[in-house]
Amino acid sequence: MTDEDIAYAGIGELRDLMAARQLSPRELVEATLSRIERSQPVLNAFITVCADEARRDARRAEEAILRGQTLGPLHGIPFTVKDNIATAKVRTTFGSRIFEHHVPERDAVAVARARAAGAILVGKTTTPEFAFLGMTEAPLFGRTANPWRPDRTCGGSSGGAGAAVAAGLGTVAIATDAGGSIRIPAACNGVVAIKQSLGLVPHDWADDVFGNTQYVSPMARSVLDAAILLDVIAGPDPSDPHTLHRRPDSHAQAARSGGDLQGVRIQWRPLLGNAVVSEDVIRKCEASLARAIAMGARVDGSDAPFENQEQLIARINASSRRAQYGALLKQHRSIMCPKFVRQLENVSALSADDLWQGLFQRTRLFHHVQSWFDGADLIAMPTLARGALPIDQDFFGPIEIDGKLTDTPRRAWYPYTIPFNATGHPALTIPCGLDRDGLPVGLQLVGPIGSDARLLRIGALLEKAADPIGRPPLPGIDDPGCVSRS
């Protein structure tokens, strides 16, 4: 088995190899660290690599196997954490020069749960400053490239996580999503991500736990691996009131359950407050839905009008960022990301009335999305209106779709992701093919709140029926070779 095969193996296969002592945690971690080292000049997906800590934890994981101990569901599995999520004794910078040397004393709940399940942290992945940009770049580390084409963006704000998972630099990732931040890079990089229902996974570091719209979520190369990680990090925690008294389903069991889609009602919405979508994206998404029909689903199209929700981001998310970080502008403006500064300045004139109007808008949006499920079990739509944008795309300028200049990235590229952070509905993105430029296309599935397990089951069935997109071309990273066996 080559290093590349191991890099792209799933959780189940890796655990079986380790249980049979055909692969040790130390060999797996060493192969992953070597791959990360080779990738950094090409992709730049990591802010911090935890090589010493990972080797220590791999040695302990190997000793546990040799002693015949009961192993957790992620025992020996390399994982990454986005650099806006706290990791004990490991630098957490938020992608900001201001916090370049910040080291938390404790793990976020999701990270602690992954470690307790046996996962081994190999590094902190890149994020734009304070995770508030749909592309991944910051003065602290520069830009992160897309593994499929280095001249294209990896998306954001969890771009480092998306690039790392796609390039085999860790089996799974924990990242965040405040308006599409995990689904945008998943679609750009051809991997799987779910922004789960509100209250399923604790967000213990949120400043506003009651009005929070940012989710701590899993990313993986398969629906099953995302479901396994979700099972590990989900569940009640006293720090997050939305999670209390919630009993999560077995998401991995649902993803494994198979069957067909007989009787499942799917509503197809090719537009969601935008006017233009790539023909390639439509073609690939509709081919995936044709497979759903072949498995027994009913698919009905909808062209009902929908208001673009970009202003909701400004009223709620941007104004909350202004409250969190606005004071930093006075002292640190010169070393902050100009794009982030501009977004804070754009909302500087918003009043308390404007903010509350945004909160009222959030409630109206929730009721509107809820009404979709009166006649459908899930809603299908593109994740992005086109493939990955050029890496130097102006975030405040128009984007090009099929040769036509349209609107800004928020309004025209990812209008599909923004609404569901506000409403709390689960949203899963899976790859459904490659466009004419050889870039991944994502299909997003949205379900009622609490239907995460069902959503993952349907996603797993569509994933299995889809044509595989293969692996990204990675010269200099996918070097031939075999992992040595002890």
Secondary structure, DSSP 8 states (H G I E B T S, - for coil): -BHHHHHT--HHHHHHHHHTTSS-HHHHHHHHHHHHHHHTTTT--EEEE-HHHHHHHHHHHHHHHHTT----TTTT-EEEEETTS-BTTB---TT-GGGTT---SS--HHHHHHHHTT-EEEEEE--SGGG--SS-EETTTEE-B-SS-TTBB--SSSHHHHHHHHTTSSSEEEEEESSSTTHHHHHHHT-EEEE--TTSS--TT-S-TTT---EEEEEESSHHHHHHHHHHH-S--TT-GGGTT-----HHHHHH-----TT-EEEE-S-SS-S---HHHHHHHHHHHHHHHHTT-EEEE--------HHHIIIIIIHHHHHHHTTHHHHHGGGS-HHHHHHHHHTTT--HHHHHHHHHHHHHHHHHHHHHTTS-SEEEEESSSSS--BTT--TTS--EETTEE---IIIIISTTTHHHHHH---EEEEEEEE-TTS-EEEEEEE--TT-HHHHHHHHHHHHHHS--------TTTS---B----
